[in-house]
Amino acid sequence: ATMPTEAGTYRLTVTIAGTENYDSDWAEADFTILPKLLTVSGWNGAEADYGKAGNASVTFTGALEGDNLQLKYFYKGYTYLGAYYLESEDHPVHAGKYTVRAELGNKNYYISGTEGAYVYTTADHDYTINKAELILTANGITVTYGQAAPEDIGYDDTPPVGLVNGDNIDTVLSDITLTYAAYRTDIEQRAYEIGDPV
């Protein structure tokens, strides 16, 4: 008979045929192949800047050469604005703090636990998407004393440096608040809202 090779518990039956002087007989016993322990050696792609996020992956030591571990990855967590990202096999794209879980499909292995008892076939790790840097350029203006500054000063239609992922300024910033500070030698520094007379 061909012996099993996959991890699991099997029933082993041994039989002996009867002879002229002996009766036949048979006996049974368990035959167990324990799963093999894997050790996490590292994670890749678990941190990236917004616009550059991709799939995370884990590496193990202890697997037999040529074996397919049949790994699946699941992500969940929160964006920096507090929106919850439901568990999904698709990695998140918005900046935030998440958890990625690797799940073994190959039952010949386990990641942690007690050999021969309950074993764990998942491994968790932090998955972080950092906020991208956005750089605005301010435009100067000159007005005559007594005139109100126009409402559209300070920013024009030139896209800020750092927009990624196909974003544009209208979708990124719902409201651009412009303030400025005037510096004079004869009064204390004061911050003005745009539209105040200078």
C-alpha positions in Angstrom: 0.0 0.0 0.0 1.1 3.6 -0.6 1.8 5.4 2.6 0.1 8.8 3.1 2.4 11.9 3.0 0.0 14.8 3.9 -0.4 16.0 7.4 -3.3 14.3 9.2 -4.3 11.3 11.3 -5.0 8.1 9.5 -6.2 4.6 10.6 -3.6 1.9 10.1 -4.9 -1.6 9.8 -2.6 -4.7 10.0 -3.8 -8.1 9.1 -2.3 -11.6 9.1 -3.8 -14.5 7.2 -4.5 -17.7 9.0 -2.3 -20.7 8.6 -2.7 -24.4 9.3 -1.7 -23.8 12.9 -2.8 -20.2 13.5 -6.0 -18.2 13.2 -6.0 -15.0 11.1 -6.0 -11.7 13.0 -6.0 -8.0 12.5 -5.1 -4.9 14.5 -5.6 -1.1 14.1 -3.7 1.9 15.3 -3.5 5.6 14.5 -0.9 6.8 12.0 -0.3 10.6 12.5 1.7 13.0 10.3 2.1 16.3 12.2 2.1 19.6 10.3 5.5 21.3 10.1 6.2 24.5 11.9 7.0 27.6 9.8 8.8 30.6 11.2 8.1 34.1 10.0 11.3 35.6 8.7 10.0 38.9 7.4 7.3 41.0 5.8 7.6 43.0 2.5 5.5 45.9 1.3 3.8 46.5 4.7 4.5 50.3 4.6 4.3 52.8 1.8 3.4 56.4 1.0 -0.1 57.2 -0.3 -0.2 56.5 -4.0 2.5 53.8 -3.8 0.7 51.2 -1.7 0.7 47.6 -2.9 0.2 44.1 -1.7 2.1 42.9 1.3 3.9 39.6 1.5 5.4 37.4 4.2 8.4 35.1 4.0 8.9 32.0 6.1 11.6 29.6 6.9 11.0 25.9 7.3 9.0 25.0 4.2 10.1 22.1 2.1 11.5 23.1 -1.3 8.9 23.2 -4.0 5.9 23.4 -1.7 3.2 25.9 -2.4 2.1 27.5 0.9 -1.2 28.7 -0.8 -1.1 32.0 1.0 -4.0 34.5 1.0 -3.8 38.0 2.5 -6.6 40.0 4.2 -6.5 43.7 5.1 -8.6 45.7 7.6 -8.2 48.9 9.7 -8.8 52.6 9.7 -7.9 55.6 7.5 -6.4 58.6 9.3 -9.9 60.3 9.0 -11.4 57.4 11.0 -13.2 55.5 8.2 -13.2 51.8 8.8 -11.8 49.6 6.0 -13.8 46.3 6.0 -11.7 43.1 5.8 -10.8 42.5 2.1 -8.3 40.7 0.0 -7.7 44.0 -1.8 -5.1 46.2 -0.1 -6.4 49.6 1.0 -5.3 52.8 -0.9 -6.0 55.6 1.5 -3.6 56.8 4.2 -4.1 55.0 7.5 -3.2 52.3 9.9 -4.3 48.8 9.0 -3.6 45.1 9.8 -2.6 42.6 7.2 -3.2 38.9 7.9 -1.5 36.1 6.0 -3.5 32.8 5.9 -1.9 29.4 5.1 -3.9 27.2 2.8 -1.4 24.4 2.9 -2.5 22.3 5.9 0.9 20.5 6.0 2.2 23.6 7.9 1.4 25.8 10.8 2.8 29.1 12.0 2.4 29.0 15.8 0.8 27.0 18.6 1.4 23.6 20.1 2.5 20.7 17.8 0.0 17.9 17.9 -2.7 20.2 19.5 -4.3 23.4 18.4 -2.2 25.2 15.8 -2.5 28.6 14.1 -2.3 29.0 10.4 -2.4 32.8 10.3 0.1 35.6 10.9 -0.8 39.3 11.4 1.3 42.4 10.8 0.9 46.2 10.7 0.2 47.7 7.3 0.7 51.4 7.1 0.0 53.9 4.3 1.7 57.2 5.1 0.2 60.5 4.1 1.8 62.0 0.9 3.5 65.4 1.1 1.6 68.2 -0.6 3.3 71.5 -1.4 1.2 74.6 -2.3 2.6 77.7 -3.9 1.3 81.1 -2.7 0.9 84.1 -5.0 1.7 87.6 -3.8 -0.4 90.7 -4.4 -0.1 94.4 -3.9 -3.1 96.7 -3.1 -3.4 100.3 -2.2 -4.1 101.3 1.4 -7.9 101.2 2.1 -8.6 98.5 -0.6 -9.9 95.1 0.4 -7.8 92.2 -0.8 -9.5 90.1 -3.5 -10.9 86.8 -2.4 -9.0 84.7 -4.9 -5.5 85.9 -4.0 -2.9 83.6 -2.7 -3.7 80.5 -4.8 -4.2 80.0 -8.5 -5.0 77.0 -10.7 -1.4 75.7 -10.7 -1.6 72.1 -9.2 0.2 71.7 -5.9 3.4 69.6 -6.0 2.9 66.1 -4.7 -0.6 65.2 -6.0 -0.6 61.4 -6.8 -3.1 58.6 -7.6 -4.9 60.8 -10.2 -6.0 63.2 -7.5 -6.8 66.9 -8.3 -7.0 69.8 -6.0 -10.8 69.9 -6.1 -11.1 66.4 -4.8 -8.3 66.6 -2.3 -9.1 69.9 -0.6 -12.8 70.8 -0.1 -11.9 74.2 1.3 -8.7 76.2 1.0 -8.3 78.5 4.0 -5.9 81.4 3.3 -4.4 83.5 6.0 -1.4 85.7 6.1 0.6 87.7 8.6 1.6 91.3 8.3 5.0 92.4 9.7 5.5 96.0 10.6 8.1 97.5 12.8 5.7 99.8 14.7 3.0 97.3 15.7 2.8 93.8 16.9 2.4 91.0 14.4 -1.2 90.3 13.5 -2.8 87.6 11.4 -5.4 88.7 8.9 -8.1 86.7 7.2 -8.3 87.2 3.5 -10.6 90.0 2.6 -9.7 92.2 5.6 -8.6 95.7 4.6 -4.8 96.2 4.8 
